[in-house]
Amino acid sequence: MDDEQVRATVAEMEQALRAEDPGFVRRVHAVRRADNATCVAVFLLLALGAVLLTFGVATVALVPWTLGLASLVTAVLVDDHHKKALRRR
């Protein structure tokens, strides 16, 4: 089988699934949206944490350093919560 045959077969299977069980398709899309939103949130928290930690260390300021550390911890907690939520479903 070449790539075109595989794509056509997958497209046929997706259409059949949409026709047979639209509720399942909605749940899959909801999980996909939640996964994308979590990825963006974790990335932004990690980036913010890195910037704040760097700024806090460079200026020897406790507040930005503490906020950066809190941002990194929050990113880990959000990712862990999302992974547990996916396992429950």
C-alpha positions as CSV (number, residue, x, y, z in Angstrom):
1,M,0.0,0.0,0.0
2,D,1.2,3.4,-0.8
3,D,0.5,6.7,1.0
4,E,-2.5,7.6,-1.1
5,Q,-4.2,4.2,-0.5
6,V,-3.6,4.6,3.3
7,R,-5.0,8.1,3.3
8,A,-8.1,7.0,1.4
9,T,-8.7,4.1,3.7
10,V,-8.3,6.3,6.8
11,A,-10.7,8.9,5.3
12,E,-13.3,6.2,4.6
13,M,-12.9,4.9,8.2
14,E,-13.3,8.4,9.6
15,Q,-16.5,9.0,7.6
16,A,-17.9,5.7,8.7
17,L,-17.2,6.5,12.3
18,R,-18.8,10.0,12.0
19,A,-21.9,8.3,10.6
20,E,-22.1,5.5,13.2
21,D,-21.1,7.4,16.4
22,P,-21.1,11.2,16.3
23,G,-20.9,11.4,20.1
24,F,-17.6,9.6,20.1
25,V,-16.3,11.9,17.5
26,R,-17.3,14.9,19.6
27,R,-15.6,13.4,22.7
28,V,-12.4,12.9,20.7
29,H,-12.4,16.5,19.4
30,A,-13.0,17.7,23.0
31,V,-10.0,15.7,24.2
32,R,-7.9,17.0,21.4
33,R,-8.9,20.7,22.1
34,A,-8.1,20.2,25.8
35,D,-4.8,18.6,25.0
36,N,-3.9,21.5,22.7
37,A,-5.0,24.1,25.3
38,T,-2.9,22.3,28.0
39,C,0.2,22.2,25.7
40,V,-0.1,26.0,25.1
41,A,-0.6,26.7,28.8
42,V,2.3,24.6,29.9
43,F,4.6,26.2,27.3
44,L,3.6,29.7,28.3
45,L,4.1,28.9,32.0
46,L,7.5,27.4,31.3
47,A,8.6,30.4,29.2
48,L,7.3,32.8,31.8
49,G,9.1,30.9,34.5
50,A,12.4,30.9,32.7
51,V,12.2,34.6,32.0
52,L,11.3,35.5,35.6
53,L,13.9,33.2,37.1
54,T,16.6,34.7,34.8
55,F,15.5,38.2,35.6
56,G,15.3,37.4,39.3
57,V,18.8,35.9,39.4
58,A,20.3,38.7,37.2
59,T,18.9,41.5,39.4
60,V,19.1,39.5,42.7
61,A,15.4,40.3,43.2
62,L,13.4,37.8,45.3
63,V,9.9,38.6,43.9
64,P,10.6,37.8,40.2
65,W,12.6,34.7,41.2
66,T,9.8,33.5,43.4
67,L,7.2,34.1,40.7
68,G,9.3,32.3,38.2
69,L,9.7,29.3,40.5
70,A,5.9,29.3,41.1
71,S,5.3,29.5,37.4
72,L,7.5,26.4,36.8
73,V,5.8,24.5,39.6
74,T,2.4,25.4,38.2
75,A,3.4,24.2,34.7
76,V,4.4,20.8,36.2
77,L,1.1,20.6,38.1
78,V,-1.0,21.6,35.1
79,D,0.7,18.9,33.0
80,D,0.3,16.3,35.7
81,H,-3.4,17.1,36.2
82,H,-4.0,16.9,32.4
83,K,-2.3,13.5,32.2
84,K,-4.4,12.1,35.1
85,A,-7.5,13.5,33.5
86,L,-6.7,11.7,30.2
87,R,-6.1,8.4,32.1
88,R,-9.6,8.7,33.7
89,R,-11.3,9.0,30.4
